């Protein structure tokens, strides 16, 4: 958001409740791995930068909506001060929902519950413009998101974050100096459930009693910033040279229980540091219709002061983790040639990396019969990417076609390392968990080397003054070329499958949509999305189902200040596995009763009103 990382620094996930959606001015999408020259870690496939609007003089906005599952949302914003030098605004958003039960009906226990939630976020922003050559900002934000009842009534999550950001731009005689920085603190409190008797989807109606199997309090802090100089120099445009840095510190306190007592206590701490130096520029010769962009980046990634302390009964074992550092040089070159009649050809080659997250390296969890085992030996993923394609544009029509090929080394994957009580027992013994209960141990692993390649076609067509069509088709072939970790103990075949589609990567994805300006004040939209069945993990022991989904929407402009809007997602109420059925062996047919599948969102209708004064 505004150039500041929004992904959770410890868990890596994205909390949509932390984004003040009614204050979004625009969304910038930098497609492809070339984004890593400026953004570094995790920018392998591109960057989505959400730019928030500045406070407008005397502006007041309100947005209210209501929808399925008793979902209520309210956003209010106001400019509290505005003059030639200083603008100050505030935005408050609140959302509450009763939620829905994602477990398929045939696998539900009678006491399972929907996942209810509520969230709130507050943003106060100030923009200071001391002169025509300088502009600075300071923002303070806070967010709280809570979930109640994820399958079982005593399963809860609470997630809060406070952040201070600042930065700005100063124009010099030839270029400009740009800077931003942030500091934040966050906490995630989690309570997971186990059951007595042990719950299995094979006998879902068997009476069970939930108990708190895990109570976790993860606290973490992050700070960082970037500074770069930007200018144009003759035929070399948009030259940027700069540095960035980031530090993430975490303390994760995990307590595990059986039905009657605490069984173990794990205390995790550590720090991840990132430092980068970068330069980028685009050469535009006067004699040729071509742009050549070159980017250079050097990164240093460090793990510092890590430790995992295990307390089982009266015995405490402290495992200090060795400090590690990784450096990587990431060059990028891209070219775009401009033909006549709206046709452009482009190509790019780049190298980039993605470091493992702290939760992937250090965190353990236990839920039902599943146990996630920490892996502090993870190393970063390293990618060599190549793209070639063309863009065609004429009045009312835009088409883009891209062929892509990525060679990804040290691919990080979430994988099962054993899938039965008998084979998991050696990995569970000594952890404080009951070896007679755990039937699946999972772990984040460097699964081996992988190839991700394919083609993408996207287009937009203004068919008439009132009708616009858009669509896309992506074919992705993704597979391990070599396997670096053993497959689940006791499974067949022995190695993790190579030359088989990677988990969580559908073989294709198709979209088709239309927007119709039915009247001067009424706009209608329809959007379709289709994808095939695909594995949820690289070991191919869990499958998600295929689906074709349709969404509808409308916006009605009542007057200059008031809009009425609505949407209906999944209008056919299509049931599909979003976290699918697990099997005990790779590509097997025997269902694993310990993994509870989840369905994607059912029919969801929402209506609202938005006003600006």
C-alpha positions in Angstrom: 0.0 0.0 0.0 1.6 3.3 -1.2 4.9 1.4 -1.7 4.9 -0.1 1.8 4.7 -3.9 2.2 1.3 -5.0 3.4 1.8 -8.8 3.6 2.0 -9.9 7.2 5.8 -10.0 8.1 5.6 -13.3 10.1 2.7 -15.3 8.5 3.2 -13.8 5.0 -0.6 -13.9 4.4 -2.6 -10.8 3.4 -5.3 -9.4 5.8 -7.8 -7.7 3.5 -9.4 -6.1 6.5 -6.4 -4.0 7.0 -6.9 -2.2 3.6 -9.2 0.9 3.7 -11.0 -0.1 0.5 -13.1 3.1 0.2 -10.0 5.2 0.2 -8.4 3.4 -2.8 -7.5 5.8 -5.6 -6.0 3.4 -8.1 -4.3 0.0 -8.2 -0.9 -0.4 -10.0 0.0 -3.8 -11.3 3.6 -4.4 -12.3 3.4 -7.7 -14.2 6.2 -10.3 -14.5 9.5 -10.9 -12.7 11.0 -7.6 -13.8 9.4 -6.0 -10.8 12.2 -7.5 -8.6 14.8 -4.9 -9.7 13.0 -2.3 -7.6 11.1 -4.5 -5.1 13.5 -7.4 -4.3 12.3 -10.3 -2.2 9.0 -11.9 -3.0 8.5 -9.9 -6.3 9.1 -13.0 -8.5 5.8 -12.7 -10.3 5.2 -9.0 -10.0 3.8 -6.4 -7.6 0.4 -5.0 -6.8 0.6 -1.5 -5.4 -2.6 -0.1 -3.9 -2.4 3.7 -4.0 -4.7 5.5 -1.5 -6.2 8.9 -2.2 -5.1 12.0 -0.5 -7.6 14.0 1.5 -9.6 16.4 -0.7 -10.6 19.8 0.7 -13.7 19.6 2.9 -14.5 16.0 1.7 -16.8 13.7 3.6 -17.5 10.1 2.4 -19.7 7.3 3.7 -20.1 3.8 2.4 -22.7 1.3 3.9 -23.5 -2.2 2.7 -25.3 -5.4 3.8 -25.2 -8.9 2.4 -25.4 -12.6 2.8 -24.5 -14.3 6.1 -25.6 -11.1 7.9 -22.5 -9.3 6.6 -22.4 -5.6 7.4 -19.8 -3.0 6.4 -19.4 0.7 7.1 -16.7 3.0 5.9 -16.5 6.7 6.7 -13.9 9.3 5.8 -13.4 13.0 6.3 -10.9 15.7 5.7 -10.3 17.4 9.0 -7.8 20.1 7.8 -7.0 21.4 4.4 -4.9 24.4 3.3 -2.2 25.3 0.8 0.5 23.5 2.9 -1.2 20.8 4.9 -4.0 18.3 4.4 -5.1 15.9 7.1 -7.7 13.2 6.7 -9.1 10.2 8.6 -10.8 6.9 7.5 -12.6 4.3 9.6 -13.9 1.0 8.4 -15.8 -1.7 10.2 -17.0 -5.1 8.9 -18.9 -7.9 10.6 -20.2 -11.2 9.3 -21.8 -14.4 10.7 -19.9 -16.4 8.1 -20.7 -19.7 6.5 -19.7 -23.3 7.2 -17.1 -24.4 4.6 -17.1 -28.1 5.5 -19.1 -30.1 2.9 -22.5 -31.3 4.3 -21.6 -35.0 4.0 -18.5 -34.5 6.2 -20.1 -32.3 8.9 -20.4 -33.1 12.6 -23.7 -31.7 14.1 -21.8 -29.4 16.4 -19.6 -27.7 13.7 -20.2 -23.9 13.3 -19.7 -21.2 10.7 -16.7 -18.9 10.9 -18.0 -15.5 12.1 -15.7 -12.5 11.9 -15.4 -8.8 12.5 -12.7 -6.3 11.6 -12.0 -2.7 11.9 -9.3 -0.3 10.6 -8.4 3.3 11.3 -6.1 5.4 9.1 -5.0 9.0 9.8 -3.0 10.6 7.1 -1.2 14.0 6.7 0.3 15.5 3.5 2.7 18.4 3.8 3.6 20.5 0.7 6.1 23.2 1.8 6.9 24.2 -1.7 6.2 23.3 -5.3 9.4 21.1 -5.3 8.6 19.1 -2.2 5.9 16.9 -0.8 5.9 14.7 2.3 3.4 12.4 4.1 2.9 10.8 7.5 0.3 8.1 8.2 -0.7 6.2 11.3 -2.9 3.1 11.0 -4.3 0.4 13.1 -6.4 -2.7 12.4 -8.0 -5.5 14.3 -9.5 -8.7 12.8 -11.1 -11.5 14.8 -12.5 -14.9 13.7 -14.7 -17.0 15.9 -15.5 -20.6 15.2 -13.4 -22.1 12.4 -15.2 -25.4 12.1 -15.4 -25.9 15.9 -16.9 -23.3 18.2 -13.7 -23.0 20.4 -11.4 -22.2 17.4 -10.6 -18.5 17.3 -8.1 -16.1 15.7 -7.3 -12.5 16.6 -5.0 -10.4 14.5 -4.0 -6.8 15.2 -1.4 -4.4 13.8 -0.3 -0.8 14.3 1.8 1.0 11.8 3.5 4.4 11.2 4.7 5.3 7.7 6.3 8.4 6.3 8.1 9.6 3.2 8.1 12.0 0.4 9.7 13.5 -2.7 12.1 16.4 -3.1 12.8 17.7 -6.6 16.3 18.9 -7.3 17.7 20.8 -10.3 18.0 17.6 -12.4 16.1 14.8 -10.6 14.4 14.0 -7.4 15.0 12.2 -4.1 12.3 9.8 -3.1 12.0 8.1 0.3 9.7 6.1 2.5 9.9 4.2 5.7 7.7 2.3 8.1 7.6 0.7 11.5 4.9 -1.6 12.7 4.0 -4.1 15.4 1.6 -6.9 15.2 0.2 -9.9 17.1 -1.7 -13.0 16.1 -3.5 -15.0 18.8 -4.7 -18.4 17.7 -6.7 -21.2 19.4 -7.0 -24.5 17.5 -9.2 -27.4 18.4 -8.8 -31.1 18.9 -11.7 -33.5 19.7 -12.4 -36.5 21.9 -13.1 -38.9 20.3 -10.7 -38.0 17.5 -12.8 -36.6 14.6 -12.7 -38.3 11.2 -14.7 -37.3 8.1 -15.2 -41.0 7.5 -17.5 -41.2 10.5 -18.6 -37.5 10.8 -21.7 -38.0 13.0 -19.8 -39.8 15.8 -20.3 -37.6 18.9 -17.1 -35.6 19.7 -16.2 -33.0 22.3 -13.9 -30.2 21.1 -11.1 -29.0 23.3 -8.3 -26.4 22.9 -5.4 -28.3 21.4 -3.2 -25.2 20.7 -3.1 -21.7 22.1 -0.6 -19.5 20.4 0.5 -15.9 20.8 2.8 -14.6 18.0 4.2 -11.1 18.4 6.3 -9.5 15.7 7.8 -6.2 14.7 8.9 -4.9 11.3 10.7 -1.8 10.2 12.3 -0.7 7.0 12.5 1.8 4.2 13.9 2.8 0.9 15.7 5.8 -0.6 16.4 6.3 -4.3 17.4 9.1 -6.7 15.5 9.4 -10.0 16.3 11.5 -13.1 16.3 11.5 -16.9 19.6 11.9 -18.7 19.5 12.5 -22.4 18.4 9.3 -24.1 18.4 7.3 -20.8 15.1 7.8 -19.1 13.7 7.0 -15.6 17.1 6.3 -14.0 16.6 5.1 -10.5 19.4 4.2 -8.1 18.9 3.5 -4.4 18.9 1.2 -1.4 16.3 -0.5 0.7 16.2 -2.5 4.0 13.9 -4.4 6.2 14.0 -6.1 9.6 11.5 -8.6 11.0 11.7 -9.7 14.6 9.3 -12.4 16.0 8.5 -14.1 19.3 6.0 -17.0 19.0 4.7 -18.6 22.1 2.9 -21.9 21.4 1.2 -24.1 24.0 -0.2 -27.5 23.1 -2.8 -29.6 25.0 -4.5 -32.9 25.0 -8.1 -33.2 26.4 -6.9 -33.0 30.0 -3.6 -31.3 30.3 -0.8 -29.3 28.6 1.6 -31.6 26.7 4.2 -29.2 25.4 5.4 -25.6 25.1 7.4 -24.2 22.2 9.0 -20.8 22.3 10.3 -19.4 19.0 12.3 -16.3 18.4 14.4 -14.9 15.6 15.1 -12.1 13.2 15.2 -11.8 9.4 17.1 -9.0 7.7 17.0 -7.8 4.1 19.3 -5.2 2.5 19.3 -4.3 -1.2 21.0 -1.9 -3.6 19.5 -1.3 -7.0 19.8 0.6 -10.2 17.5 0.8 -13.2 17.1 2.8 -16.4 15.5 2.8 -19.9 17.5 3.6 -23.0 15.5 5.2 -25.8 17.6 5.9 -28.9 16.5 8.7 -31.2 16.9 6.6 -34.3 15.0 3.4 -33.4 11.4 2.9 -32.0 12.7 0.7 -29.1 13.0 0.9 -25.3 15.7 -1.2 -23.6 15.5 -1.4 -19.8 18.3 -2.7 -17.7 18.0 -3.3 -14.0 20.7 -4.4 -11.5 20.1 -5.5 -7.9 22.2 -7.0 -5.1 20.5 -8.5 -2.1 21.6 -9.7 1.3 19.3 -11.9 3.3 20.2 -12.9 6.9 18.7 -15.0 9.7 19.8 -13.8 13.1 19.5 -14.9 16.7 17.0 -17.7 16.0 16.1 -20.4 18.5 13.4 -23.0 19.1 12.9 -24.0 22.8 10.8 -27.2 23.4 9.4 -27.8 26.9 7.8 -31.3 27.4 6.8 -32.0 31.0 9.8 -31.0 33.2 12.3 -31.2 30.4 13.3 -28.1 28.4 15.5 -28.3 25.3 16.8 -25.1 23.8 17.9 -25.4 20.2 19.8 -22.3 19.1 19.8 -21.9 15.3 22.9 -20.9 13.4 23.0 -17.4 11.9 22.8 -17.7 8.1 23.3 -15.2 5.2 22.6 -15.4 1.5 23.6 -12.9 -1.2 22.3 -12.8 -4.7 22.9 -10.6 -7.7 19.7 -10.2 -9.8 20.1 -8.6 -13.2 17.3 -7.8 -15.6 17.1 -6.8 -19.2 14.0 -6.1 -21.2 13.2 -4.6 -24.6 10.1 -3.3 -26.3 10.0 -2.6 -30.1 7.2 -0.3 -31.4 5.9 -1.2 -34.8 3.4 0.9 -36.7 -0.3 0.4 -36.5 -0.4 -0.3 -32.8 1.7 -3.4 -32.6 4.5 -3.8 -30.1 6.9 -6.7 -29.5 8.6 -7.3 -26.2 11.0 -9.7 -24.4 12.7 -9.9 -21.1 15.1 -12.0 -19.0 15.6 -11.7 -15.3 16.8 -13.4 -12.1 15.2 -13.0 -8.7 14.6 -14.7 -5.4 12.1 -15.3 -2.6 13.3 -15.9 1.0 11.4 -18.4 3.2 9.1 -16.9 5.7 9.7 -17.1 9.4 6.6 -19.1 9.9 7.7 -21.6 7.3 11.1 -22.0 9.0 10.3 -22.0 12.7 6.6 -22.5 13.4 4.9 -25.7 14.5 1.1 -26.3 14.7 -1.2 -29.2 15.6 -4.8 -29.5 14.6 -6.7 -32.7 14.9 -4.6 -35.5 13.5 -2.3 -33.2 11.6 1.1 -31.8 12.8 3.2 -29.1 11.1 6.9 -29.6 11.8 9.3 -26.6 11.7 12.1 -26.6 9.1 14.9 -24.1 10.0 17.0 -25.4 7.2 15.0 -23.9 4.4 16.9 -21.8 1.9 15.6 -19.1 -0.5 14.1 -19.9 -3.9 16.1 -18.7 -6.9 14.4 -18.0 -10.3 15.6 -17.4 -13.8 12.7 -16.1 -15.9 12.2 -15.4 -19.6 9.3 -13.8 -21.3 8.4 -12.9 -24.9 5.2 -11.4 -26.3 3.4 -8.7 -28.1 0.8 -6.0 -27.5 -1.7 -4.8 -30.1 -3.8 -1.7 -29.6 -6.2 0.2 -31.7 -9.3 2.3 -31.0 -11.4 0.2 -28.7 -9.2 -2.9 -28.7 -6.3 -4.0 -26.6 -4.7 -7.5 -26.8 -1.6 -8.9 -25.1 0.0 -12.3 -25.6 2.9 -13.6 -23.5 5.0 -16.8 -23.5 6.8 -17.3 -20.2 9.4 -19.7 -18.8 10.7 -19.8 -15.3 13.4 -22.1 -13.9 12.9 -22.2 -10.1 15.6 -23.7 -8.0 15.1 -24.8 -4.3 11.3 -24.6 -4.8 9.6 -24.2 -1.4 6.5 -26.4 -1.0 4.2 -27.5 1.8 4.4 -31.2 1.8 3.4 -34.3 3.8 6.4 -36.3 5.2 4.3 -39.1 6.5 0.7 -40.1 6.1 -0.2 -42.8 8.7 0.1 -43.2 12.5 2.7 -45.9 12.1 5.0 -44.0 9.8 4.6 -40.7 11.7 5.3 -42.1 15.1 9.1 -41.6 14.9 8.7 -37.9 13.9 6.2 -37.3 16.8 7.9 -39.1 19.6 9.5 -36.6 22.0 7.4 -33.6 20.9 4.8 -34.0 23.6 2.1 -35.0 21.0 0.5 -38.4 21.2 2.1 -40.6 18.5 -1.1 -42.7 18.5 -3.1 -39.7 17.3 -1.0 -38.0 14.7 -1.5 -39.6 11.2 0.0 -36.8 9.1 3.1 -34.7 9.5 3.6 -31.8 7.1 6.6 -29.6 6.6 7.7 -26.7 4.4 10.6 -28.1 2.3 12.9 -27.2 -0.5 11.2 -29.7 -2.8 13.7 -29.5 -5.6 14.0 -27.7 -8.9 11.0 -26.7 -10.9 9.9 -25.3 -14.3 6.9 -23.1 -14.6 6.1 -22.2 -18.2 3.1 -21.4 -20.4 1.2 -18.8 -22.3 -1.3 -16.0 -21.5 -3.7 -14.2 -23.7 -5.7 -11.2 -22.4 -7.8 -8.6 -24.1 -10.3 -5.8 -23.8 -12.8 -4.7 -26.5 -15.0 -1.7 -26.5 -17.7 -3.4 -28.7 -20.0 -0.4 -28.7 -20.2 2.9 -26.8 -22.2 1.1 -24.1 -20.7 -2.4 -24.1 -17.2 -3.5 -23.1 -15.9 -7.1 -23.1 -12.8 -8.5 -21.4 -11.3 -11.9 -21.2 -8.2 -14.0 -20.6 -6.8 -17.5 -21.0 -3.7 -18.7 -19.2 -2.1 -22.1 -19.7 0.5 -23.0 -17.0 2.7 -26.1 -17.1 4.5 -26.4 -13.8 6.4 -29.4 -12.5 9.4 -30.5 -10.6 12.4 -31.4 -12.7 14.2 -33.0 -9.8 13.1 -33.9 -6.3 15.2 -33.0 -3.2 13.1 -34.5 -0.4 11.8 -38.0 0.2 8.1 -38.6 -0.4 5.8 -39.4 2.5 7.2 -42.3 4.5 5.6 -45.6 3.4 4.1 -44.2 0.2 4.6 -45.3 -3.4 6.4 -44.4 -5.5 9.4 -43.5 -3.5 10.4 -40.0 -4.8 8.2 -37.0 -4.8 6.6 -36.9 -8.3 8.6 -35.2 -11.0 7.1 -34.1 -14.3 3.6 -33.8 -12.6 1.7 -30.5 -12.1 2.8 -28.6 -9.0 0.2 -28.2 -6.2 -2.0 -25.1 -6.2 -1.2 -24.4 -9.8 -4.2 -25.0 -12.1 -3.3 -26.2 -15.6 -5.4 -23.4 -17.1 -7.5 -20.5 -16.1 -10.1 -18.7 -18.2 -12.0 -15.5 -17.6 -14.7 -13.7 -19.6 -16.5 -10.5 -18.6 -18.7 -7.7 -19.8 -19.7 -4.2 -18.7 -22.8 -2.6 -20.1 -23.7 1.0 -19.6 -27.4 0.3 -19.8 -28.5 3.9 -19.2 -26.7 7.1 -18.3 -27.0 6.2 -14.6 -27.0 2.4 -14.6 -24.0 0.1 -15.3 -24.3 -3.7 -15.2 -21.5 -6.3 -15.2 -21.1 -10.0 -15.5 -17.9 -12.0 -15.0 -17.1 -15.7 -15.5 -14.1 -17.7 -14.2 -13.3 -21.3 -15.0 -10.6 -23.7 -13.9 -10.0 -27.5 -13.9 -9.4 -29.9 -11.1 -5.9 -29.6 -9.6 -3.8 -30.9 -6.8 -3.6 -28.9 -3.6 -0.1 -30.1 -2.9 2.9 -31.3 -4.9 2.7 -34.8 -3.3 -0.7 -35.1 -5.0 -2.4 -36.4 -1.9 -5.0 -33.6 -1.8 -7.2 -32.6 -4.7 -9.3 -29.5 -5.4 -12.2 -29.7 -7.8 -12.9 -27.8 -11.0 -15.5 -25.1 -11.3 -17.0 -22.4 -13.5 -18.2 -19.5 -11.5 -20.3 -16.4 -12.5 -20.6 -13.0 -10.7 -23.0 -10.2 -11.4 -22.8 -6.5 -10.4 -24.5 -3.2 -10.9 -23.9 0.5 -10.1 -26.7 3.1 -10.1 -25.8 6.7 -9.9 -28.7 8.3 -8.0 -27.3 11.8 -8.2 -24.0 13.7 -8.2 -23.1 12.5 -4.7 -24.8 9.1 -4.2 -24.2 5.7 -5.8 -26.1 2.5 -5.1 -24.3 -0.7 -5.9 -24.6 -4.4 -5.6 -23.0 -7.7 -6.5 -23.8 -11.4 -6.5 -20.9 -13.8 -6.4 -21.2 -17.5 -7.5 -24.7 -16.9 -8.7 -25.1 -20.6 -9.6 -24.2 -21.5 -6.0 -21.6 -23.9 -7.4 -20.1 -26.2 -4.8 -16.4 -26.9 -5.3 -13.4 -27.9 -3.2 -11.2 -25.0 -2.4 -9.2 -27.1 0.1 -9.9 -30.6 -1.1 -10.2 -34.2 -0.1 -6.9 -35.8 1.0 -5.8 -39.3 0.3 -3.4 -41.6 2.2 -1.2 -42.2 -0.8 -0.1 -40.1 -3.8 -2.8 -40.0 -6.4 -4.6 -42.6 -4.3 -8.3 -43.4 -3.8 -8.3 -44.1 -0.1 -9.6 -41.0 1.7 -7.6 -39.6 4.6 -10.1 -39.0 7.4 -7.9 -36.6 9.3 -7.9 -33.7 6.8 -11.2 -31.8 6.7 -12.0 -30.4 3.2 -13.4 -27.0 2.7 -15.7 -25.5 0.0 -15.2 -22.2 -1.8 -17.6 -19.4 -1.2 -21.3 -20.1 -1.9 -23.8 -17.7 -3.4 -23.0 -14.3 -1.8 -25.2 -11.2 -2.4 -24.3 -7.7 -1.3 -25.9 -4.3 -1.7 -24.7 -0.9 -0.6 -24.8 2.9 -0.9 -21.9 5.2 -1.3 -22.0 9.0 -0.9 -19.5 11.8 -1.1 -20.1 15.3 0.1 
